[in-house]
């Protein structure tokens, strides 16, 4: 069914464009995944772009829903359709939600770049006529609250000149976000779209059509700029995705979608990598595997002739920080690794980098501000940055471990041990869809799943069942704490039979008592009596056992109770807010009072609890 064209770029047009983009990427993402060859043929660019736009759509829909509640309108309209003619969100609100949603949901380098493109677009469209005083074009669009139709509805909007300026700012801001831009990628395609739009006259439809045609022409030449694309006979995957999004913009204003771009400029089409993720999202949760579509490294020729490969870890996180701190962060991360992309602004940033020292990358974020939604991925193969033409598709591993961890410090520890991690942020437990994607990300025939939280057992069971339907053999070990997961991971042996390995890991976890020291948030009844807000609580095996006022005293009492039944190894995981002296005090206590008991200490980062304790 043909799309009803929009006359101006207003809030309804934003909603329509987002919905059309999502559907277009849904149709094209398998093809885009298939041509993802530079520099890692992991086949996930289309999926990452789809999920980035999906997050933008959700944010825009939330804004419209909020206005519908306030005005009494129905919010049941399908995404991408024009809503009723009552008062809705402003253009600034709609584009702001679109940009914010894309930022927090960005997946992969191409998704991160798309998020910055949308943010640059939103900055101009939301600014309106003020852009004339701060922008770099002499003719801006008009953003006003004039009559938009015969119905007398008044809403702010922009026209063709405003869209031209927005596309230019979007392309430039995206390029500035990349530490070492490479031509022949989505950045090149975005710049070409802006150039073509600059030469267009007329309304939004004419500008959008020109931008799409310019982007499509630039996409066809990307193999001439990147040898890896030329060898494979394909165009750039990220650029293909941007052309798809611009085609949706044309459809928004004309009612008809342009022809899709050719997947190959010439020659054969590269085969789809075996590790291409399953298509379709689960439980509305966006996957977090992002390294496969990285096309922004500083080795522009795409060759890894030395065969040494690239960094071992991918680190991504959202960061709350000031602009000055982010400038220093860029310098530090650029020295630590490659594929650095930092996008965002106004205090919220999305950081992506490939490094050998994942902990250092996270620590750099901690020094800059407050990182969260941290994801650390171990590439798991030595030639992570060779091109598809230089190596065969990645084979599935025989066995992998997927673990939920409560802090970035433990995420690094688990990742270094070879596990695929899902970060459980305080108050934000992962959904089953996120665990399903982590299983896919592990790319193994057999997976051991460690939920590390009693409350996640049912969520993990649902994820395991879903993964089994996809042909993965999954064993769920009901670990109730990250320290039990550490014990299980310590005896993990991929060379054993799967059942034997699961039995050994389950036994190690079951033989580990667990405890935590935390601070009460409010007054409540507990198994140890009434606690007041601010009291220090010691929980043993999930139940409150000690109530006190001093962290070190409570931790020592908890440890004594746990060791009263014996033990060989004490594991201490310190949160960021734990007193510096508590670990040394507990280590000394174990040495003096408990013979032949060893102690190991880890830094857990922002893990919620002040201290996690395990006794094996």
PyMOL commands that set and color helices and strands:
alter all, ss='L'
color gray80, all
select helices_A, chain A and resi 11-34+45-71+91-105+108-134+160-177+186-198+204-220+222-225+227-232+237-254+291-293+323-336+358-368+388-390+408-416+432-442+454-469+482-490+498-510+551-563+581-593
alter helices_A, ss='H'
color red, helices_A
select strands_A, chain A and resi 9-10+157-158+313-320+337-345+348-355+370-378+397-405+420-423+444-450+473-477+513-519+524-526+529-531+536-540+543-548+569-575+598-605+611-615
alter strands_A, ss='S'
color yellow, strands_A
deselect
rebuild
show_as cartoon
